[in-house]
């Protein structure tokens, strides 16, 4: 997506503001998820405070996907609307100034004006996650301990890959989601792949969107297959259920990282947002469990 210039009228929203896209990374270990919560450190809370401190202007962020407590991100995306003269004043120095006020486990890696039709949540085409775990007796390498989960049993990756392939496509993933009132659990799982490199196992998951705890529940089901406790067809057999399956384990949050969010070209942003809003209406702001 090309950066737009502030003097182009097309960059202004209906309120005379410019829409600013923020690219965000964070180590979620000590954070209570994305959504702001009273008395808790959250990604949204830290970012909005940092931005308000630098810009001296209140900021309200919309995010591509609200990650759970303990989950990390290297490719999270959010947007906010700002007065054009305010962003122009800080544009060249914003990242460095944010670095000075944000805690070391949260970083803004990019900030640019985008089309007013850009919506970090509703215009997204796909979200991509990676889950890292190791079944090494020694546990994860010390320098990767924050984003790599330790597993105490040896895992058969071949069986996990077979199970993963059976879950692809548009399905009702109710068995793998923590239901939110009025929200659909139908998702299109674009990719779910399992690979091993020595003692490191990576599970890559991509979908148009994920509901609450869906990725970690999918990983938990695949781990049960990898341990030999369940047959390869078991995770797919749960797709007939209309409520969460209590026998699906939820993998630890620390192994999960949001690595990328995809968006269409500018001329397709508005149409994409309309389609997504029809499927997944905006969650109540006070609901910290709502996930994109």
Buried (B, 14 or more C-beta within 10 A) or exposed (E): EEEBEEEEEEBBBEEEBBBBBBBBBBBBBEBBBBBBBEEEBBBBBBBBBBBBBBBEBEBEBBBBBBBBBBBBBBBBBBBBBBBBEBBBEBBEEBBEBBEEEBBEBBBBEEBBBBBBBBBBBBBBBBBBBBBBBBBBEEBBEEEEBBBBBBBEEEBBBEBBBBBBEBBBEEBBBBBBBBBBEEBBBBBBBBEBBBEBEEBBBBBBBBBBBBBBBBBBBBBBBBBBBBBEEBEBEBBBEBBEBEEBBEEBBBBBBBBBBBBBBBBBEBEEBBEBBEEBBEEBEEBEEEBBBBBB
